[in-house]
Amino acid sequence: MNDTEAPQPSRLAVLLPFAIVTLIWGSTWIVIRDQLGTVPPSWSVSYRFLIAGIGMLAYAAWRGERIVLDARGWAFAGALAVLQFCLNFNFVYRAEDHITSGLVAVVFALLLVPNAILGRIFLGTQLGPRLLVGSGVAMAGVALLFVHEARVDPNGPAESMIGIGITMMGVLAASIANVLQGTQTARRYPMVPMLGVAMLIGAGVDAMIAWTLHGPPVIEWRAGYLFGLLYLGVFASAIAFTLYFGVLRIIGPAKAAYSSVIVPVIAMLLSTLFEGYRWSPLAAGGAVLAMMGLVIALSASKPAR
């Protein structure tokens, strides 16, 4: 079957959740920035996934889905917890101590590269010509966005390199977790209770790291912080990851990672509305190329095998 034969309903089933996830995650960078300061990052991550995990299991119970995991299921949940809900987010939150949220978002767009490579190696995902062309166009856009954000970043070169390095470690952890979600092992278990369990395990690991590094729990009772936690826990975690991993299982990790390519563009658009962000020719050109690459790649909506 060639890469243009996917029926229209399957494209809609992919594009709608893809759009929702991208819009949600495009808004999280501003919210995460507001979470930094009084509360150590590891505690904020722990609270986020405690909220998300409880919400996921409550939703699973409402749907009548039980948590029935064998040894392999618990091992899978533990691996997902450490990679996706611990290492990934701890690295991202800490990176924003060194570089701007915009630069973190742009660097995270490189998730497309390891997802494509690891998906090809471990899942046998086909990298068709449209995907390769779209990836090339999108990466050119990411390069322009990177140059722009690096120029406006107020931190020095040393801080920037530290922040970029920390972000790349988060990218690698997220990519491995993405590929795990595309395996047959992941498909053996109901997604919602599995994610709920993984999020709660991740919250526990995050809490142990936070207690070791920063001592007992710290909370900020400011309304903005608390509402930010709820938004990140419910919308950006429980809802978004369910939709994202569902899309990933259909189209594979390479195409699913295009959400990370468009997220910086959404973040910059929201910054324009709420923070007075001003577009430069580099930023505008990068955004256009990123969108063109997305259209090219996702026009080949062949499901992953």
KOLVOGU-163943 format. One record per residue (C-alpha): x, y, z. Coordinates in steps of 0.5 Angstrom, whole numbers, padded with zeros to 4 digits, always signed. Example, Ala and Ser with C-alpha at 12.3 -4.5 7.8 and 13.67 -1.06 7.14 Angstrom:
+0025-0009+0016;+0027-0002+0014;
end
This chain:
+0000+0000+0000;+0003+0007-0002;+0003+0013+0003;-0003+0016+0000;-0008+0011+0001;-0010+0012+0008;-0018+0013+0009;-0020+0020+0011;-0023+0018+0018;-0017+0015+0020;-0013+0022+0018;-0019+0025+0022;-0018+0021+0028;-0010+0023+0028;-0011+0030+0026;-0016+0032+0031;-0012+0029+0037;-0006+0031+0034;-0008+0038+0034;-0011+0038+0041;-0004+0036+0044;+0000+0041+0040;-0004+0047+0043;-0004+0044+0050;+0003+0043+0050;+0005+0049+0046;+0002+0053+0052;+0005+0049+0058;+0012+0053+0057;+0009+0059+0060;+0006+0055+0065;+0012+0051+0067;+0016+0058+0067;+0011+0061+0073;+0012+0054+0077;+0020+0056+0078;+0022+0059+0084;+0019+0058+0091;+0018+0050+0090;+0024+0046+0087;+0023+0043+0080;+0023+0036+0083;+0017+0037+0088;+0013+0041+0082;+0014+0035+0078;+0012+0030+0083;+0005+0034+0085;+0004+0035+0077;+0004+0027+0076;+0001+0026+0083;-0005+0030+0080;-0005+0027+0073;-0004+0019+0076;-0010+0020+0081;-0014+0023+0075;-0013+0018+0070;-0014+0012+0075;-0021+0016+0077;-0023+0016+0069;-0021+0009+0069;-0025+0007+0074;-0031+0011+0071;-0030+0007+0065;-0030+0000+0068;-0023-0001+0067;-0019-0005+0072;-0011-0005+0074;-0009-0012+0072;-0002-0012+0071;+0003-0018+0071;+0010-0018+0072;+0012-0015+0065;+0006-0010+0066;+0009-0007+0072;+0016-0007+0069;+0013-0003+0063;+0010+0002+0068;+0016+0003+0072;+0020+0004+0065;+0015+0009+0063;+0015+0012+0069;+0022+0013+0070;+0024+0015+0063;+0017+0020+0061;+0015+0022+0068;+0021+0023+0072;+0028+0024+0068;+0024+0028+0062;+0021+0033+0066;+0026+0034+0071;+0031+0035+0066;+0026+0040+0062;+0024+0044+0069;+0032+0045+0070;+0033+0047+0064;+0029+0053+0064;+0034+0055+0070;+0039+0056+0065;+0036+0058+0058;+0029+0061+0056;+0023+0057+0056;+0023+0059+0048;+0030+0056+0047;+0028+0049+0051;+0022+0048+0047;+0026+0049+0040;+0031+0044+0043;+0026+0039+0045;+0023+0040+0037;+0029+0035+0036;+0025+0029+0039;+0023+0028+0032;+0031+0025+0030;+0031+0020+0036;+0024+0018+0035;+0025+0017+0027;+0032+0013+0028;+0030+0009+0034;+0023+0007+0031;+0026+0005+0025;+0031+0000+0029;+0026-0002+0034;+0019-0002+0031;+0021-0003+0024;+0017+0004+0022;+0018+0006+0015;+0021+0012+0013;+0018+0014+0007;+0020+0020+0002;+0015+0025+0004;+0017+0024+0012;+0024+0025+0010;+0023+0031+0006;+0018+0034+0011;+0023+0032+0017;+0028+0036+0013;+0024+0042+0012;+0022+0042+0019;+0029+0041+0022;+0031+0047+0017;+0025+0051+0021;+0028+0049+0028;+0035+0051+0026;+0032+0058+0024;+0028+0058+0031;+0034+0056+0035;+0039+0061+0032;+0033+0066+0034;+0032+0064+0041;+0040+0063+0042;+0041+0071+0040;+0035+0073+0044;+0037+0069+0050;+0040+0073+0056;+0044+0068+0059;+0051+0067+0057;+0054+0062+0053;+0056+0057+0058;+0049+0058+0061;+0046+0056+0055;+0050+0050+0053;+0049+0047+0060;+0041+0049+0059;+0041+0046+0052;+0045+0040+0054;+0040+0038+0060;+0034+0039+0055;+0038+0034+0050;+0038+0029+0056;+0030+0030+0057;+0029+0029+0049;+0033+0022+0049;+0029+0020+0055;+0022+0022+0052;+0024+0019+0046;+0026+0012+0049;+0019+0012+0052;+0016+0014+0046;+0019+0008+0042;+0016+0004+0048;+0009+0006+0047;+0010+0003+0040;+0011-0004+0042;+0007-0010+0042;+0008-0010+0050;+0005-0003+0051;-0001-0006+0047;-0003-0011+0051;-0005-0007+0057;-0011-0002+0057;-0008+0005+0056;-0011+0009+0061;-0010+0005+0067;-0003+0004+0065;-0001+0011+0064;-0005+0012+0071;+0000+0007+0074;+0006+0010+0071;+0004+0017+0073;+0004+0015+0080;+0010+0011+0080;+0013+0017+0077;+0011+0022+0082;+0014+0017+0087;+0020+0017+0084;+0020+0025+0083;+0018+0025+0090;+0024+0021+0093;+0029+0025+0088;+0026+0032+0091;+0027+0030+0098;+0034+0027+0097;+0036+0034+0094;+0032+0039+0097;+0029+0036+0103;+0021+0036+0106;+0016+0038+0101;+0015+0045+0099;+0009+0048+0096;+0007+0055+0094;+0000+0057+0096;-0001+0062+0091;-0007+0062+0086;-0003+0062+0080;+0002+0056+0082;-0004+0052+0084;-0008+0053+0078;-0002+0052+0074;-0001+0045+0077;-0008+0043+0076;-0007+0045+0069;-0001+0041+0068;-0003+0035+0071;-0010+0035+0068;-0010+0038+0061;-0002+0037+0060;-0001+0030+0063;-0007+0026+0064;-0011+0028+0057;-0005+0030+0053;-0001+0024+0054;-0007+0019+0053;-0008+0023+0046;-0001+0023+0044;+0000+0016+0046;-0006+0014+0042;-0004+0018+0036;+0003+0015+0037;+0001+0008+0036;-0003+0009+0030;+0003+0013+0026;+0009+0011+0029;+0014+0015+0034;+0017+0019+0028;+0011+0023+0026;+0008+0023+0033;+0014+0027+0034;+0012+0033+0030;+0008+0035+0035;+0014+0038+0039;+0016+0041+0032;+0010+0045+0032;+0010+0047+0040;+0015+0052+0039;+0011+0056+0034;+0005+0055+0038;+0009+0058+0044;+0011+0064+0041;+0004+0065+0038;+0001+0065+0045;+0007+0069+0048;+0005+0074+0042;-0002+0075+0045;+0000+0075+0053;+0007+0077+0053;+0008+0082+0047;+0013+0077+0044;+0016+0081+0037;+0017+0076+0031;+0024+0077+0027;+0025+0075+0020;+0028+0069+0023;+0023+0067+0027;+0018+0068+0022;+0021+0064+0017;+0023+0058+0022;+0015+0058+0024;+0013+0057+0016;+0018+0052+0015;+0016+0048+0021;+0009+0048+0019;+0011+0046+0012;+0015+0040+0014;+0009+0038+0018;+0004+0038+0012;+0009+0035+0008;+0010+0029+0013;+0003+0028+0016;+0000+0028+0009;+0003+0021+0008;-0001+0018+0014;+0001+0011+0013;+0000+0007+0020;+0006+0005+0023;+0007-0003+0023;
end
